[in-house]
Amino acid sequence: MGASTKRAVSGGLSEAQGVSEDSLRLYRTMLLIRHFEESVRRLAAAGETPGLVHLCSGQEATNVGVVLALAEGDYIASHHRGHGHCIAKGTPIDLLLAEILGKAPGICGGRSGSMHVVDLPRRNLGTNGIVGGGIPLAAGAALAARARGTGEVAVCFFGDGALNQGLLHECMNMAAIWSLPVIFVCENNGYGEFTAMEDVTAGPSINARGEVFGIPSVTVDGMNVRAVRAATLDALARARAGQGPSFLVCNTWRYGGHHAGDKQDYKDDEETKRWQALDPLITFAKTLVAEKRATEDELALIEEEVARQVKEAVAFARAAPQPALETLELHVHG
Ligand SMILES: Cc1ncc(C[n+]2csc(CCOP(=O)(O)OP(=O)(O)O)c2C)c(N)n1
């Protein structure tokens, strides 16, 4: 039997973990990612996104819980489902969307598309089309940070599909041997392309992948932004104290298919319903109201503002020009 056949679908929010002053920022950023991704879904359906796009709707709590816990100088390395990480790290959404549409004002000049968005000033080493490709980038950034003695930490995100990639194991081993300030974050959404994680993943648990190297490894409710944030803050404290790497396994769910056009015939309706009941935005909104951090009207205003911001980004990106023909050979190495 494969690893974690019973995925932890923990109900509700855990008790006031990591309650912080910026709850509304957590909420707003998750909402921004959801609206952004749903706009990309519509643009993809209309044939306006060159190539495949992989959307992270459903995974916002993991994206935001980790990235907003970081300091500005910390690094992230993302994966193919990485728009949410870019948004949380601060890439302006109009420049991100222009990039996804392959337009000239895109954050990488329209050259990267969705899967190779790099934003070095914000210490984002990029979304990545190679499964597990961000892992060695983060390990390298962590090694460099340690050599400089500047205290930064690097985070790599990867899906459950990367759990069986050799480079994860090589990098975990090196990170443990050298006590690198790196946090390995598995966004376990239960499927790699169209295959259930447990059908292709051996071993007693996902955590065991880190434990075998002596890396502190925890399973986190990836639908609960506060739980993710609290686990990330613990891992950051260890990394900054020179205690080396950590491994967070965030159980989460992708609402859409593998890519924007996938109809997801391979998913079970009951499983989908159970995860939808844990929607990170709906549950967190209820908590904010219950804690009197915001009223329903205030949350509705935030949503209106976010929707307007995304609408403006869509108009900007759609109206933007393609890169000029005479720039075709720029940035080409070889
Ligand atoms: C090294 C490598 N092998 C295979 C692929 C093809 N591929 C792209 S995405 C994907 C599945 C990834 O699944 P997972 O890591 O669970 O992420 P998810 O799509 O579920 O977010 C595969 C096999 C690839 N891009 N790179």
The ligand as an SDF file (V2000), in Angstrom:
LIG
                    3D

 26 27  0  0  0  0  0  0  0  0999 V2000
   10.9870   15.9450  -14.5260 C   0  0  0  0  0  0  0  0  0  0  0  0
    9.5900   16.0030  -15.0650 C   0  0  0  0  0  0  0  0  0  0  0  0
    8.8800   14.8620  -15.2270 N   0  0  0  0  0  0  0  0  0  0  0  0
    7.6030   14.9090  -15.7080 C   0  0  0  0  0  0  0  0  0  0  0  0
    7.0400   16.1110  -16.0680 C   0  0  0  0  0  0  0  0  0  0  0  0
    5.6160   16.1730  -16.5870 C   0  0  0  0  0  0  0  0  0  0  0  0
    4.7270   16.6650  -15.5180 N   0  0  0  0  0  0  0  0  0  0  0  0
    4.3820   17.9650  -15.4640 C   0  0  0  0  0  0  0  0  0  0  0  0
    3.4270   18.3050  -14.1270 S   0  0  0  0  0  0  0  0  0  0  0  0
    3.4760   16.7140  -13.6190 C   0  0  0  0  0  0  0  0  0  0  0  0
    2.7480   16.2710  -12.3850 C   0  0  0  0  0  0  0  0  0  0  0  0
    3.1950   16.9950  -11.1850 C   0  0  0  0  0  0  0  0  0  0  0  0
    2.4090   16.6190  -10.1000 O   0  0  0  0  0  0  0  0  0  0  0  0
    2.6030   17.2810   -8.6940 P   0  0  0  0  0  0  0  0  0  0  0  0
    4.0500   17.4610   -8.4340 O   0  0  0  0  0  0  0  0  0  0  0  0
    1.8410   16.4550   -7.7370 O   0  0  0  0  0  0  0  0  0  0  0  0
    1.9980   18.7270   -8.8270 O   0  0  0  0  0  0  0  0  0  0  0  0
    0.4820   19.1670   -9.1240 P   0  0  0  0  0  0  0  0  0  0  0  0
    0.3750   19.2800  -10.6210 O   0  0  0  0  0  0  0  0  0  0  0  0
   -0.4170   18.1440   -8.5510 O   0  0  0  0  0  0  0  0  0  0  0  0
    0.3530   20.4890   -8.4820 O   0  0  0  0  0  0  0  0  0  0  0  0
    4.2330   15.9290  -14.4800 C   0  0  0  0  0  0  0  0  0  0  0  0
    4.4850   14.4820  -14.2960 C   0  0  0  0  0  0  0  0  0  0  0  0
    7.8160   17.2780  -15.8920 C   0  0  0  0  0  0  0  0  0  0  0  0
    7.3260   18.4730  -16.1910 N   0  0  0  0  0  0  0  0  0  0  0  0
    9.0650   17.2060  -15.3680 N   0  0  0  0  0  0  0  0  0  0  0  0
  1  2  1  0
  2  3  1  0
  2 26  2  0
  3  4  2  0
  4  5  1  0
  5  6  1  0
  5 24  2  0
  6  7  1  0
  7  8  2  0
  7 22  1  0
  8  9  1  0
  9 10  1  0
 10 11  1  0
 10 22  2  0
 11 12  1  0
 12 13  1  0
 13 14  1  0
 14 15  2  0
 14 16  1  0
 14 17  1  0
 17 18  1  0
 18 19  2  0
 18 20  1  0
 18 21  1  0
 22 23  1  0
 24 25  1  0
 24 26  1  0
M  CHG  1   7   1
M  END
$$$$
